[in-house]
Amino acid sequence: SSKLLKLHEEFLKMLRQYDIEIVSFSETKPTLVTALKLPLQFVTPESADPGVGEFYEIPQDHLYICKPANRHSFLYRKVLNVLQKYIFSAS
């Protein structure tokens, strides 16, 4: 859609102005929607990849991407690492 393209252009413009580390994740497995009993992929890898920064295709469903299973998961550790870099560099 034109609105999403405009949003993406503004996002890229912001990245040229500020030094922000971008890390993106994509589900590669469908999520079983229990009410419908249908496996659905909510976000495709093509849609999830902003074209900048690090991009990881995770062999999990959308629910896992939104809420990692535990603190030992790659997803949790990666997000924590990025946040800690910014917290410690600000102090």
Protein Blocks (a to p, Z undefined) as FASTA:
>chain_A
ZZlmmmmmmmmmmmmmpccdddddddfbdcddfklopacdfbafklmpnoiajdddddbd
fklmmmcfblkbmklmmmmmmmmmmmmmmZZ
